[in-house]
Amino acid sequence: MNTPGAFFEYIPLPVLLRHARNTYGSAMRRALDDAGYDDIPGNGLYIIGGLALGGPDIPLGQLIREMRLSKQAAGQLVDTLVTRGYLERAMDKDDRRKLTIALTERGRAAAATQAAAREKVDAELLASVGQDDLSRTRRTLAVLCDIGHQTERAPDDEP
């Protein structure tokens, strides 16, 4: 694959990123479907995975902003995940006017299934390209994310 003139040298990076993302998404969807979690809506994987990774320290609002959903679409997504038993609403311990969202037992099980599928793809990728290339790819993607975050801020925003 690392030969001069390889196909990936001529394909725009956004195309490669889209197909790479689909590799993970398809693997996770298959695993979730096989485990009986076939009713998770499209963006639900991001919410469930994000809450599982970040625990209570990741605010739901941050995940919603990262997905660039409207408040209405985000509310519908959360409602669907609550109705289907993946999330639960609870009163904030410190401020009873605020609701918090947490994974249910079903949500945690779906998150574990999703993570196992991701880890399987990660292992296959590592076996194919090696740790140096994988680390370089992760570093490059992190820089690309930073570029995106910098351009999202308005000129008057604080860094």
Secondary structure, 3 states (H helix, E strand, C coil): CCCCCCHHHCCCHHHHHHHHHHHHHHHHHHHHHHCCCCCCCCCHHHHHHHHHHHHHHCCHHHHHHHHCCCHHHHHHHHHHHHHCCCEEEEECCCCCCCEEEEECHHHHHHHHHHHHHHHHHHHHHHHHHHHHHHHHHHHHHHHHHHHHHHHHCCCCCCC
